[in-house]
Amino acid sequence: MIKVNNIPENLRKIIEKREDLMALGYLEKYKERDLVVWLVLHGFREYPELQKGNVNNNSVLNWLSLGASIKKFNNIPKIIVGIWDIHSSQRNRWPFPELNHFYLIWVESNWKNLELDLPKFENLFNSKINLLDKLEIFIFDILWLIRKPFSIRSKKYFGITVDYFIADKFKGWQIQINVINALVYRELKTRVSQVRFGVMGVFIEPLGVMAVFLVIFSVIRANRGPLDIILFLGAGIVLFTLFQDIAIRSSNGITANEALFFYRPVKPIDTVIARTIVESGLYGIVFIVIILATFLIRQEIILDDVALLLSTYLALVIFSFGVGLFLLVVTFIYPSVIQLIPLAMRPLWFLSGVFISLSAIPQWLRPYLSWNPIFQALEIARYSFNNDYIIDKNLVSYNYLLACSLLSFTFGLCVYTFNEKKLLTR
């Protein structure tokens, strides 16, 4: 018999005195998860002394707070794995807790509502929940309520059991959604940790660039038409930076997440989806901040067409996702390309109308620059703020932007589909 040598002595003595527990093999190493489940469901109730004190003076609590011996779960405390094993609803909602640190936060926030005889959370761990975590929990709970009906597999109508066709078809999608949820949380934490000042640091960069150009524009009084200068620069800098960050961050998605592909449900495309969601969400917040700042300064909301602005933003996100997916494959096959991408972004900054309108460009050059979908998105976004903003409707078209977005999306998916197996073999 292979025994778990690190089982606390007082717990080991209890098991050895009980024939039923010995018969279940709770001293065997591979039975560790079953032993934890027994402790949570029955052990703490039958032996209250096992949960007295805290991790510093109670060997059982200390043992439960450490990672599980199974390699897959060795970064998750034993008691958390036990709680996950007990609740089928949690296993359905969080099928890969080892990938999703958000599950640990969710368990902490719902510790008192788990209907189990558990020690106090503070006796096991230090609380790590902050205001941002609470907001994320609220959002993820809403998203789960929306997705939850699709997990129902059958229901009776007039005495006949009908299997949900949608539930069967969406089973694979639900697994992918859970993987993406985990990657989004991971990407968000990584994104925030890479900059100074935490979450605020993410917003300082585009706002800082905008402030510099705001000063320059105020001095040279560049031609921007009737649009407020803050919104003119905001639309250009935020939308171009959104495209740039999705493209660049997607290109190294495989290198940055290589260890995660050990798990079969995690695919390279999931990293691009997660990064696209994170970047579009962050820059969407920056956009809202700019609009609110304009309102506070000008004492009026300058936004003539909300639907056009939102649809333009979404179209650019889709276009950027397609480009990011394409670059993910290209940089994997040709690693040297990743060094050229930042260089290509520099001239593209000037060719996308970040700080100049199409109407201010020489007439002979406009048709050539109007082929750029990013330039199209910037001009349409500015027009959505103020319909008096001058655009050449023969050169600027939302339909063209949408067509480019769908073409980029389709092309990116095709390139990825044909090379997925190659991406997973290294």
C-alpha positions in Angstrom: 0.0 0.0 0.0 1.3 3.5 -1.0 0.5 5.8 1.8 0.2 9.6 1.8 3.1 10.4 4.0 2.2 14.0 4.6 -1.3 13.3 6.1 -1.4 15.1 9.6 -0.8 12.6 12.4 -4.0 13.3 14.2 -6.0 12.7 11.0 -4.0 9.6 10.3 -4.9 8.2 13.8 -8.6 8.8 13.2 -8.5 6.9 9.9 -6.6 4.0 11.4 -9.1 3.6 14.2 -12.0 3.3 11.8 -12.5 0.1 9.8 -14.8 1.8 7.3 -12.3 4.5 6.4 -9.5 2.0 6.2 -11.6 -0.2 3.9 -12.1 2.9 1.6 -8.3 3.2 1.4 -8.1 6.7 2.6 -4.4 6.3 3.5 -3.5 5.5 -0.1 -2.0 8.3 -2.1 -4.5 8.2 -5.0 -7.4 8.6 -2.5 -6.3 12.0 -1.3 -9.2 13.8 -3.1 -11.7 11.3 -1.6 -10.3 11.9 1.9 -10.7 15.7 1.5 -14.3 15.2 0.3 -15.0 13.0 3.4 -13.5 15.7 5.6 -15.6 18.4 4.2 -18.9 16.4 4.1 -18.5 14.4 7.3 -15.1 14.7 9.1 -15.4 18.2 10.4 -18.9 17.5 11.7 -17.9 14.3 13.4 -14.6 15.6 14.7 -15.1 19.4 15.4 -11.6 19.6 16.8 -10.1 19.2 13.4 -11.2 22.6 12.3 -10.3 24.6 15.4 -7.6 27.2 15.2 -5.9 28.2 12.0 -3.1 27.1 9.6 -0.4 28.1 12.0 -1.6 25.9 14.9 -3.7 23.3 13.2 -1.9 20.7 11.1 -5.1 19.5 9.3 -6.0 23.1 8.2 -2.4 23.7 7.1 -2.5 20.4 5.1 -5.8 21.4 3.4 -4.5 24.9 2.5 -1.6 23.4 0.5 -1.7 22.4 -3.1 -3.1 19.0 -4.1 -0.6 16.2 -4.7 -2.0 15.6 -8.2 0.1 17.4 -10.7 -2.9 18.9 -12.5 -4.2 20.6 -9.3 -0.9 21.2 -7.4 -1.5 25.0 -7.7 -4.9 24.7 -6.0 -5.5 24.1 -2.3 -6.7 20.6 -1.4 -9.9 21.9 0.2 -10.8 24.0 -2.9 -10.4 20.9 -5.0 -12.6 19.0 -2.6 -15.3 21.6 -2.8 -15.1 21.5 -6.6 -15.4 17.7 -6.5 -18.5 17.9 -4.3 -20.5 20.4 -6.4 -21.4 19.1 -9.9 -22.7 22.6 -10.7 -19.3 24.1 -10.1 -17.6 21.4 -12.2 -20.0 22.3 -15.0 -19.4 26.0 -14.6 -15.6 25.8 -14.0 -14.5 22.6 -15.9 -10.8 23.7 -15.7 -10.2 25.3 -12.3 -6.5 24.8 -12.7 -6.6 27.3 -15.6 -8.9 29.8 -14.0 -7.7 31.5 -10.9 -11.1 33.4 -11.0 -12.7 30.2 -9.6 -10.6 30.6 -6.4 -11.9 34.2 -6.0 -15.5 33.0 -6.7 -15.2 30.3 -4.0 -13.9 32.9 -1.5 -16.8 35.3 -2.2 -19.3 32.4 -1.8 -17.6 30.6 1.1 -20.5 31.1 3.5 -23.1 30.1 1.0 -21.6 26.7 0.0 -23.8 24.9 2.6 -20.9 22.9 3.9 -19.5 22.5 7.4 -16.3 24.4 6.6 -13.7 26.2 8.7 -13.7 30.0 8.5 -12.0 31.2 5.4 -9.7 33.5 7.3 -8.4 30.4 9.3 -7.2 28.9 6.0 -6.2 31.8 3.7 -5.6 35.5 3.5 -8.4 37.3 1.7 -7.4 38.6 -1.7 -10.7 40.0 -3.0 -10.7 43.7 -4.0 -13.2 46.0 -5.6 -12.2 44.9 -9.1 -12.6 41.3 -8.2 -16.1 42.0 -6.9 -17.1 43.7 -10.1 -15.7 40.8 -12.2 -17.7 38.3 -10.0 -20.8 40.3 -10.7 -20.2 40.4 -14.5 -19.3 36.7 -14.7 -22.4 35.7 -12.6 -24.6 37.6 -15.1 -22.8 35.9 -18.1 -23.3 32.5 -16.4 -27.0 33.1 -15.9 -27.3 33.9 -19.6 -25.4 30.7 -20.6 -26.9 28.5 -17.9 -30.1 27.5 -19.9 -28.0 26.0 -22.6 -26.6 23.4 -20.1 -30.0 21.8 -19.7 -30.0 18.6 -21.7 -33.7 17.5 -21.6 -37.2 18.5 -20.6 -40.6 16.9 -20.9 -43.3 18.4 -23.0 -46.7 16.7 -23.0 -45.1 13.6 -21.4 -42.5 13.4 -24.1 -38.8 13.9 -23.3 -37.1 16.3 -25.8 -33.4 16.6 -25.9 -32.2 20.1 -26.4 -30.6 20.2 -29.8 -29.0 23.6 -28.8 -27.5 22.1 -25.6 -25.9 19.3 -27.6 -24.5 21.5 -30.2 -23.2 24.1 -27.7 -21.5 21.6 -25.4 -18.2 22.1 -27.1 -18.8 25.9 -27.3 -19.4 26.0 -23.5 -16.1 24.3 -22.9 -14.4 26.9 -25.1 -16.2 29.7 -23.3 -14.9 28.5 -20.0 -11.4 28.3 -21.4 -11.7 31.8 -22.8 -13.0 33.0 -19.4 -9.9 31.7 -17.7 -7.6 33.2 -20.4 -9.4 36.6 -20.2 -8.8 36.7 -16.5 -5.2 35.6 -17.0 -4.6 38.2 -19.7 -6.2 41.0 -17.7 -4.0 40.2 -14.7 -0.9 40.0 -17.0 -1.8 43.2 -18.8 -2.2 45.1 -15.5 1.0 43.7 -14.0 3.1 44.7 -17.0 2.5 48.5 -16.5 3.1 50.8 -13.6 0.3 52.1 -11.4 -1.8 49.0 -12.0 -5.1 49.4 -13.7 -4.6 53.1 -14.1 -1.4 52.5 -15.9 -3.3 50.8 -18.8 -5.2 54.1 -19.4 -2.3 56.5 -18.8 -0.5 55.5 -22.1 -3.2 56.4 -24.6 -4.3 59.4 -22.6 -0.7 60.6 -22.2 -0.1 60.3 -26.0 -3.4 62.2 -26.6 -2.3 65.0 -24.1 1.0 65.5 -26.1 -0.8 65.8 -29.4 -3.4 68.0 -27.8 -0.7 70.5 -26.9 0.8 70.2 -30.4 -2.6 70.8 -32.1 -3.3 73.7 -29.9 -0.1 75.4 -31.0 -0.2 74.7 -34.7 -4.0 74.8 -35.0 -4.2 71.9 -37.4 -7.2 71.4 -39.7 -9.6 69.1 -38.0 -12.9 70.6 -39.1 -15.8 71.3 -36.7 -15.1 68.4 -34.4 -13.8 69.0 -30.9 -10.1 68.5 -30.7 -10.3 66.1 -27.7 -12.7 63.8 -29.6 -10.7 64.1 -32.8 -7.5 62.9 -31.2 -9.3 60.5 -28.9 -10.9 58.6 -31.9 -7.6 58.5 -33.7 -5.3 57.4 -30.9 -7.7 55.0 -29.1 -8.8 53.2 -32.3 -5.4 52.9 -33.8 -3.8 51.7 -30.5 -6.7 49.2 -30.1 -5.8 47.7 -33.5 -2.0 47.9 -32.8 -2.3 46.1 -29.4 -4.5 43.4 -30.7 -2.2 42.7 -33.6 1.1 42.8 -31.7 -0.2 41.0 -28.6 -1.8 38.2 -30.7 1.4 37.6 -32.7 3.2 36.3 -29.6 0.2 34.4 -28.2 1.7 31.0 -28.7 5.0 31.9 -27.1 3.4 33.6 -24.1 0.9 30.7 -23.4 2.9 27.7 -24.6 2.6 25.9 -21.3 -1.2 26.0 -21.4 -1.4 24.0 -24.6 -0.7 20.9 -22.5 -4.4 21.0 -21.8 -6.3 19.7 -24.8 -9.2 22.1 -24.6 -6.9 25.1 -24.9 -6.3 26.1 -28.5 -4.1 28.9 -30.0 -7.2 30.7 -31.2 -8.4 31.0 -27.6 -5.4 33.2 -26.8 -6.3 35.6 -29.6 -9.9 35.7 -28.6 -9.0 36.4 -25.0 -6.5 39.1 -25.9 -9.0 40.7 -28.3 -11.7 40.8 -25.5 -9.3 42.3 -23.0 -7.9 45.0 -25.3 -11.3 46.0 -26.7 -12.8 46.2 -23.2 -9.9 48.3 -21.9 -9.9 50.7 -24.8 -13.7 50.9 -24.7 -13.4 52.2 -21.2 -10.8 54.7 -22.4 -13.2 55.9 -25.0 -15.9 56.4 -22.4 -13.5 58.4 -20.2 -12.7 60.7 -23.2 -16.4 61.2 -23.9 -17.1 62.0 -20.3 -14.0 64.3 -20.1 -15.3 66.2 -23.1 -18.7 66.6 -21.4 -17.2 67.9 -18.2 -15.0 70.4 -20.2 -17.6 71.5 -22.8 -20.7 71.0 -20.7 -22.4 69.1 -23.6 -22.5 65.6 -24.9 -21.0 65.6 -28.4 -22.2 62.3 -29.9 -24.6 62.5 -32.8 -24.8 58.8 -33.7 -24.2 56.3 -30.9 -25.1 53.3 -33.1 -22.6 54.2 -35.8 -19.8 54.7 -33.2 -20.5 51.3 -31.6 -20.8 49.5 -34.9 -17.6 51.1 -36.1 -15.8 50.1 -32.9 -17.0 46.5 -33.3 -16.1 46.4 -37.0 -12.5 47.5 -36.2 -12.3 44.9 -33.4 -13.3 42.2 -35.8 -10.8 43.4 -38.4 -8.1 43.5 -35.8 -9.0 40.0 -34.6 -8.6 38.7 -38.2 -5.2 40.4 -38.5 -4.1 39.1 -35.1 -5.1 35.5 -36.0 -3.1 35.8 -39.3 -0.1 37.2 -37.5 -0.3 34.4 -34.9 0.2 31.8 -37.7 2.8 33.8 -39.7 5.0 34.6 -36.6 4.9 30.9 -35.6 6.0 29.7 -39.1 8.4 32.6 -39.6 9.6 33.7 -36.1 11.7 36.6 -37.5 8.5 38.4 -38.7 7.6 39.2 -35.1 10.5 41.7 -35.1 9.1 43.5 -38.2 5.6 44.0 -36.9 6.5 47.0 -34.6 8.5 48.5 -37.4 5.5 48.2 -39.7 3.2 49.9 -37.2 5.2 53.2 -37.2 4.5 54.2 -40.8 1.0 52.8 -40.4 0.5 55.3 -37.6 0.9 58.2 -40.1 -1.0 56.5 -42.9 -4.1 55.8 -40.8 -5.1 59.4 -40.1 -4.4 59.3 -36.4 -3.8 63.0 -36.1 -5.0 64.2 -39.6 -8.3 64.1 -41.3 -8.8 62.8 -44.9 -10.0 66.1 -46.0 -6.7 67.8 -45.0 -4.7 65.4 -47.2 -3.9 66.5 -50.8 -6.6 65.5 -53.2 -4.5 63.2 -55.4 -3.4 61.2 -52.3 -6.8 60.6 -50.7 -8.0 57.7 -52.9 -4.9 55.7 -52.0 -5.1 56.3 -48.3 -8.9 55.6 -48.2 -8.1 51.9 -49.0 -6.8 51.6 -45.4 -9.7 50.2 -43.3 -8.2 51.8 -40.1 -8.4 55.2 -41.7 -12.0 54.4 -42.7 -12.8 53.5 -39.0 -11.2 56.6 -37.7 -13.1 58.9 -40.1 -16.4 57.2 -39.5 -16.0 57.4 -35.7 -15.2 61.1 -35.9 -18.3 61.6 -38.1 -20.4 59.7 -35.6 -19.4 62.3 -32.9 -20.3 65.2 -35.1 -22.3 64.8 -38.3 -20.9 68.2 -39.4 -17.4 66.6 -39.6 -16.4 66.7 -43.3 -16.0 63.3 -45.0 -15.9 62.4 -48.6 -18.7 59.8 -48.9 -17.3 58.7 -52.2 -14.2 57.6 -50.4 -15.3 56.8 -46.8 -18.0 54.1 -46.4 -19.1 52.0 -43.5 -20.0 49.2 -45.9 -16.4 49.1 -47.1 -15.2 49.0 -43.5 -17.6 46.1 -42.7 -16.6 44.2 -45.8 -12.9 44.6 -44.9 -13.7 43.4 -41.3 -15.5 40.3 -42.5 -12.9 39.5 -45.1 -10.1 39.9 -42.5 -12.1 37.7 -40.1 -12.7 35.0 -42.7 -9.2 35.0 -44.0 -7.7 34.8 -40.5 -9.9 31.9 -39.6 -9.0 30.0 -42.9 -5.3 30.5 -42.3 -5.6 29.4 -38.7 -7.8 26.3 -39.6 -5.3 25.1 -42.2 -2.4 25.5 -39.7 -3.9 24.6 -36.3 -2.2 21.2 -36.1 1.1 22.7 -37.0 0.6 25.3 -34.3 0.1 22.6 -31.7 3.2 20.6 -32.6 6.5 22.1 -31.5 
